[in-house]
């Protein structure tokens, strides 16, 4: 990820509704959610929602696809991973203990959920 791409992503995420949308879509998983479900979950009108979704899509953080009459949005996981990698790229500077807590926090978010 380039610095310009990271700046676009951070600018998109710096608004409350857009941050909520991305967090919602992360939890929804790769299948994503229909626009209407996203609007209900974040409390946004359809016109406001469209604006925010477009902003996130332009920043490369989400993607859309048409399924029948619905537009389904999902997180662009490679873009989010790239953003985290961009932040962590120069973290250690030869001192891995500096990045230890951040790496540990990332590892715990991906632990399998017990059935």
Buried (B, 14 or more C-beta within 10 A) or exposed (E): BEEEBBEBBEEBBEEEBBBBBBEBBEEBEEEBBBBEBBBEBBEBEEEEBBBBBEBBBEBBBBBBEEEEEEBBBBBBBEBBEBBEEBEEEEEEEEEEEEBEEEEEEEEEEEEEEEE
